[in-house]
């Protein structure tokens, strides 16, 4: 199942933590290119959304778009 991401919220959380895409990818355990694709596309799997939220230290509800 695909989750629509709130990319603005993700970018804001990354900026607040001064985190690069590469750093986020490292914390998630995946390649920076994959994280970049997820953010640019605005979608990912539920598992990836959970990994993003964990890496950013936020609740998953903060990074997904309602009604998706």
URBELLIN-V899302 format. One record per residue. N is the residue number from 1. RES is the residue in one letter. SS is DSSP state (hx for helix, st for strand, lp for the rest). Layout:
BEGIN
N|RES|SS + N|RES|SS
END
This chain:
BEGIN
1|X|lp + 2|X|st + 3|X|st + 4|X|st + 5|X|st + 6|X|lp + 7|X|hx + 8|X|hx + 9|X|hx + 10|X|hx + 11|X|hx + 12|X|hx + 13|X|hx + 14|X|hx + 15|X|hx + 16|X|hx + 17|X|lp + 18|X|lp + 19|X|lp + 20|X|lp + 21|X|hx + 22|X|hx + 23|X|hx + 24|X|hx + 25|X|hx + 26|X|hx + 27|X|hx + 28|X|hx + 29|X|lp + 30|X|lp + 31|X|lp + 32|X|hx + 33|X|hx + 34|X|hx + 35|X|hx + 36|X|hx + 37|X|hx + 38|X|hx + 39|X|hx + 40|X|hx + 41|X|hx + 42|X|lp + 43|X|st + 44|X|st + 45|X|st + 46|X|hx + 47|X|hx + 48|X|hx + 49|X|hx + 50|X|hx + 51|X|hx + 52|X|hx + 53|X|hx + 54|X|hx + 55|X|hx + 56|X|hx + 57|X|lp + 58|X|lp + 59|X|lp + 60|X|hx + 61|X|hx + 62|X|hx + 63|X|lp + 64|X|st + 65|X|lp + 66|X|lp + 67|X|lp + 68|X|lp
END
